[in-house]
Amino acid sequence: MVNEVTEHIAGESWSNDKIRECARVFISTGNYNKTSEQTGVSRNTIAAWEHRSNEVWVTSCTALQHEKTRELRNKYVRGAELALDHTLKTLGDATAQQSAIISGVFLDKSRLIDNQATSITQRVESKEDLLERFAKIAQDYNKNVVSEQ
C-alpha cells in the first residue's frame, strides 16, 4: 500500500479520503498544528481547505460536527435522566425549599422540551404613556392627511 503522505508531491491535490481523515482529526482536536502532526498534512494546507471552503472538507467537518453534537446531546440527556430518576427516588427526603427548587426546575425543563416559554416578559404602560402614544399617532395621521390633499 502506498503511503499518501510520503508519496505526496507538493502542489498536487490530496485525495478526498485524506481530506476526510484530516477533518476527523481536526474536529477531534480543534487544532491545525495537532491535525498536521497526526496526519502529515501541512498546517497551511489544512487551514486553506477551511478558509477556501473546500467542498470535501466543509462537508466532512459539518457531518462530523453534527455527529459530535448528537453524541454529546445523548450523553447530556442520559445524565439528566439518571439525575431525574435519583431525584424522584429521594424527593420524599427533600426539605420544602429543595422540593420547591426541584419542582421549578422540572417544570421549566418540561416546558423547554415542549418548546414553550419559560418566562413571561410584559411591558406595563401608564395611562399617561398611552395617551402620549395616541396623541403622536393622531398627529402623524393628521400630517399625512393634510399632505395628501
Secondary structure, DSSP 8 states (H G I E B T S, - for coil): ---HHHH--TTS---HHHHHHHHHHHHHH--HHHHHHHH---HHHHHHHHHTT-HHHHHHHHHHHHHHHHHHHHHHHHHHHHHHHHHHHHGGGS-HHHHHHHHHHHHHHHHHHTT--S--------HHHHHHHHHHHHHHHHHHHHHH-
